[in-house]
Amino acid sequence: MESTERPQEPSEWHPFIGGAARTVKLWFAAVLAGLLAAVATQGFRALIEAVEWLATGRTGGLVAVAHSLSPWHRALVGAAGGLAAGLALYWGLRWAARGPGGARHLDYMEAARQGEYKLNDRTTIARSVSALLSVGTGASIGKEGPMVQLSAWLASWLARLFPLSVDERNAILVCGIAAGIGSAYHAPVAGVVFVLELALGHFARHTIAPVLIAAATSSALIFWLVAPEPLYVMPSVALVPTSLGVAIAAGVVCGGLGWALLELLERCRKLFGLIDSLPRRLGLGGVIVGLLSAAVPEVWGNGYSVVSEVLQGNLAWDWVAVIMLAKVLATVLSSGSGAIGGVFTPTLFVGATSGYLLAHLASIGIDPTVVGDPRVLAVIGMAAVLAAVTHAPLMAIVMVLEMTNQFQLTVPVMLACGVAYAISTQFGARPLYGNPIEAHR
């Protein structure tokens, strides 16, 4: 008997096939975005070493290189680097103004929040060259910020090449941001939380899977091919019965420190803003930080090596206090002068050193058994100050636990971040990356 079933019309199955094809394209783009982010982070590291060698005749960790130079040489490198970075930014922005789109520039955070997947190519190049000169000559800023910017920029080019919707192309840009964070900090989960909590401010269904893929891809490449270990290698530290109470107290202090750091950065930017010349502004910042490094060479760079020493417990607490004060001043001056670079990693420095100092002060003034291992408070302080400065406590919790591999500290870190976030937000300071919720209004 002849079948009475009606053949399926193309219109009934074609949308499914088309949707599946777009999903495959988006996931493939996410893999490519992760690959390009790994290349961008490692390539930028190599270029920093090249600038470092040209400026000092040496390569390696910036603090180690600074120690190997005479005080006058450190001061000279800082001054020359600031001036060179200012000139590069000034000429670069003039070149960008003559290109498509003029001088208009959205950084990757603004672009992601506004659903704009195209980044200004010339402006990105100009800012990256300036950042390279600043970071390579010892400015007290993070190299990770420019790494993420480059990762996002390469992802934006991917987005332009794939025939997808605007929302899906914006998702590719977000993949680049997450992958850049994941590869720069060896923290893929934190990269995902970063974009969902800070770049977007909400969970977009079509974005989650590609962002996970991109962050996992970039971090896996870094782990397998470059550094198969957490960013900060330290021995496992143990909690004591009073750790939760100590974490709450640390959250109060770190919340105040985070707010103070934001205020200092804002005031310093306004002060340097009175100088209308970019080369003079960055040059002055470089001179002052260079002179400061003549006395305290540890202010060079993003503070990674000093944090590593603190987490190993290798530094005396009184010298840590000196380094912390000098580093805060150097970071405020470098960032305030307009140097292109991140404040994210220096924030981790402030958190680690302040937590370490709190532990030692409590041991001296109260009882060593109350705090236990001072490195516990160093880890807690890293997360708490980061939460206070970014107003993104979830990201801070995940990132610091991933970077240090100290997941047994999850509960005290959560408590400290919650308290620090509450303290910092009470004073109305604008967070480091702005408010993603406000950006969508």
N, C-alpha and C positions, 0 to 999 in steps of 0.2 A: 504494500500500500504506500502511496506517495506521502511523504512527510508534509505535515501542515505547519511546521515551525517556520517562522519568518526569518530569513537571513538577517544577520546583524548589519545594520547600516554603518558606513564608515564614521558617521558623526557620533555614533555611540561609543566607539572604541578609540578613535583618533585622539581625543583630548587626554586620555590616560597615557597613550604612548608619547604624546607630546610632553606631558608633564614629567614622565619618567626620563625622557631624553634631557630635559632641562635640569633635572636633579642630578643626572650623571655628569653633565657639563659643569654644574656648580661644584660637585664633589671633586671632580678632576682639577678644577681651578683652585680648590682649597689645598689639594696636595701640592700643586705648583707654587701656591703662595707660601706654604710651609718650607718648600725647598729654597725658594728665593730669599726668604727671611734668614735661613741658616747661612746662605751665601753672603747676604748683606752684613750680618753681624760679624762673621769671620773676616770678610773683606775690610770692614771698617777698622777692626782690631789691627789688621796688617798695615793699613794706612797710618794709623796712630803711631805704630812702632817706627814707620818710615819718618814721620815728622819728628818724633822723639829723637831718632838718631841724627837727623839733620841739625836739630837744635842743641843737642848735648854730646853727640858722638858716642852715645850709649843706647842700649835697648834693655827692656825688662820692665818690672813694676816701676811706676812713676815715683813712688816713695823711695825705693831702693836707689833709683837713679839720682834723685834729689840728694840723698845722703852722700853719694859719691862725688858730688860737685861742691865747689867752694861756695860760701854764702854769697859772694858778689856775682858768681856765675848763675846761681839760682835766681837772684833778683833780676839780672839782665835777661835771662830767658823768659821770665814772666812778663817783663815789660815789653820785650820785642814780640812775644807771642800775642799779647793783648792788642798791640798796635796792628800787627799783621792781620789778626782776625777782624778787627774793626775795618781796615781797608778792604779786605775781601768781602765783607758784608755790604759795605757802602757801594763798591763798584758792582758787586753781584746784584744788588737790588736795583741799581740803575739799569743794568743789562736786562733784568727781569721785566722792568717797566716798559721796555721797548718790544717785548714779546707778546704773544697771544694772551689776552686776558689782562694785560697791563701788570701793575704791581699787586693786583689782588692776590691775597694768600690766605688759605684756610689751612691750619695745621690739621693733623690727622684726627684729632679728637673732635674739632669743630665740624670737619667734613662728615665724620661718621654720624654725629648727632643731627646734622642737617640733611642727611640722605644724599650727600654729594660725593660721588665716587671719583671725580677727577681732581687731582691735586696739581697745583701750578708747578710745571717741570722746572722752569728757570729759577723760581724762588726756592724750591727744594734743593737744587744743586748749590745755589749761592749760600744758603743757610748751612748745608752740610760741609762745604769747604771751610766756612768760618768756624764751625764747630770743631772740625778736624784740627785747625790751627790752634784753637783755644785749648782743647783737651790734650793735644800732643805736646804743649808747652807748659803743662802743669796747672791750668786753671782748676779751681776747686768746684768742679761740676761733674756730672755723670756722663760717661760716653754712651750709656744705654739709651738715653733719649733720642740722640741722632740715629742710633741703630734702628730703633722702632720707627722713626720717621722714614728712613730709607726702605724698611720692610713694607711699610704702608704705601709708599710711593710706587714700589715695584708691583705691589698688589693692585694699585690703581690702574697701572698699565695693563695688567691681566684683565681687569674689569672692562677696559675699553675694547679688548680684543674679542671677548666672548659675547655672542649674540643672545643676551639674556635681558630680563626686565631690569628696570632701574633699581628696584629693591634687591634683586639678586646680585646686581653689580655692586651695590653698596655692601652687601654681605661679603663679597670678595675683598673689598677694602678692609672690612672689620677682621676678616681672616688674617690679613697681613699684620694688623696691629697685634692680635692675639699671638700669632706665630713669632713676631718680633720680641714680645715680652717673654714668651716661653723660651726662646733660644738665648736671649740675652741673660736671663736670670736662672736658667735651668729649672723653670717652674711652669710646666705646661698648663696645669689646672689653674694656677693663678692668672695666666694669660687669658684663659676663657672667662674667669670671674671678673677680670679687669674690664674687658670690653662690655660684658653684660651689666656690670654695676656702674661703670664710669663712662664708657664711650656711648652706650645706648641708653642706660637707665631703665631698661625693661627687657623682657625676654621675648624675642621675636622667633616664632616657631621655625621659619625657614632658615634662620641664621645659626641655630644651635649646632646642628650636625656638621656643617662645613667648618665652623669655628673650632670645634673639637678636633676635626681631621687636620686642619692646618697647624694648630698648636702642637698636636701629637707628632706630626711629621717633622716640624722644625726641631723640636726638642729631642726626638729620637736620633736625628742626624747629628746633632751636637753631642749627644750622649755616646753614640757608637763611634763617631769619627774623631771627636776632639777631646772631650773631657767626661769620662764615664763616672761621674761623682757629683754630689750636690755642689752648689756654688760655694758654700761655706762648709769646709770640712772641719768637724769638731767631734770630740768624744761624746758618747751618750751621757746626759746629765740626769740626775734623779731628783724627784720631788721630795719635800719634807712635809710633815703634817700642817705646817703653817703657810704653805706655799700659796693657797688660795687667798688668804688675808693679805699676804704680801703683794700678790698680783693686783688686788683692788687698790692698795695704797700706791703701787707703781702706776696704775692707770690714771689716778688723780694727778700725780706729778707729771707724767708723760703727756697727758692731755693739755696741761698748762704749757709745757715746753713746745708742743706742736703748735698751739695757738701763738706763742711768742715768736716762733720761727716764721710763721706766716706773716705776722705783723712786721717783723724786721725786714723780710724780703720786700714787702709792699712799700715800706718807708724808704728803703734803699733805692728801689726802682724810681720812686718819685724824685729822690734827691739827684740821682744820675740823670734823670730826665730833664733837669735844668740845663744840661750840656747838650746843645743841639747838633753836635758833630759826632757821628758814630765812631770814627777812628779815635777821636779824643776821648770819648766816653769809655770805649773798651780798652784803650791804651792806658788811661788813668787807673782803671780797675786792675789791669795787668801789672802796673807799677806797684800799686799798694800790696796786692797779693804776693808779688815777687819779693818785696821787702819783708813781708810777713814770713815767707818761706825761708828767708835767710836766717831767721831765728828758729823757726819750727818747720823743718822740711816735710813733716808728715801732712801738711795741708795740701800738698800736691795731689792732684787726681781726685777720684771719686771716693777715696777712703777705704777701698776694698781690703787692702793689705793690713791696715790698722784694725779693721773689724775682725779680720781673720785672727790676728794676734790676740785680740780681746777674747774671742771665743775659744782660743786655746789656753787662755789664762796666763799669757806670757808677759803682760805689762803691769808695772807698778801702778797702783790706783792714783797716786799723786801726779804722775806723769800723764796718765789718761785724762785727768782734769785739765791740765795745761793744753793738751792736744785738742780736747773737745772745744774749749773756748776759742782757740785759734782757728779751728776748722769751721765753727759756726760763723765767725767773722769773715773768713776767707770765702765761704760759700755765699754769704749774703753779698759780699763785694763783687764776686765773679758774676753771679746771676743778676744782681742789681745793675751792674754796668751794661748788661745786654748781651753777655757772652752766650752763644747758642750751645745749650747742653742741658742735661737733666738735673733736677734737685732730688729726684727719687732716691738714688743711692746715697748721696750725702745725708738724706733724712734717716736712712738705715744706720748710718754712722752715728748720728746724734742719739738715736734710740739705743744702740748697743753700748755706747760709752756712758750714757746717762744711767742705764740700768745697772751696769757694772759698778759705777760710782755709788749708786743707791745701796747696792748690796754691801759694799765695803763700809759705807757710813753707818748702816744699820748694824753691821757686825761690831763696829767700834763703839757705837753709842748705846746699843741694846744688848744683843747676844748673838754670837755667830750661828747658833743652832736655829734661830728664827728664820734666817734666810737660806742657810745651806750653801750650796755651790753658787758663787756669784755669777757664774755663766748662765744660770737659769734666768736671773733677772736681766741679763744682757739680751737674751733671746726675747723675753717678754717685752723689754723696752723697745727693741727693734719694731715689733708688731704694733705696740701701742702708739709710738710717735708717728709711725706711718699711717695708722688709722686716724689720728688727730689731724694730720696735715692733708690727707687726701679726702677725708670724710667718707671713706670706703672701708669699713671694718671687716667685711667678709673677705675682700681681696687681701687686706693686710694679714689676716689670720692665715689664709691658705698660703700666701706667698712666703711668709717667714718660716712656716713649718716645712714647706717644700725645700726652701733654700738651705735650711740647716739640718733637715732630716730628724727633727726632734719632735715627732708626733705625740710622744708621751706628755708633752706640755700643752696639749690642745685645750684643756679646760682652763688653766690659768691664763693662757694667751687670750682665749675668748673673753674672760672676765675683764682683763686689763684693756683690751681693745674696746669693749663696750663702754667702760667707764671713761677712757680717753676720748672716745668719739663724743660722748655726752658732754664732757667738760669743754672740748674744743668748740662744739657747735653752739654752746651757750653764749659765746662772746661775739658771734656774728662775723668771724673772719671768713674771707672767701677761700674755699679750698684750693688746693694746688691745681687741679684740673677743672675748676668751675663746677657747676651743679648741672648734671645731665637732665634732671627733671625740669629745671628752669629753661634749659635749651629747647625743650619740646613745646613750651607754651606759646 
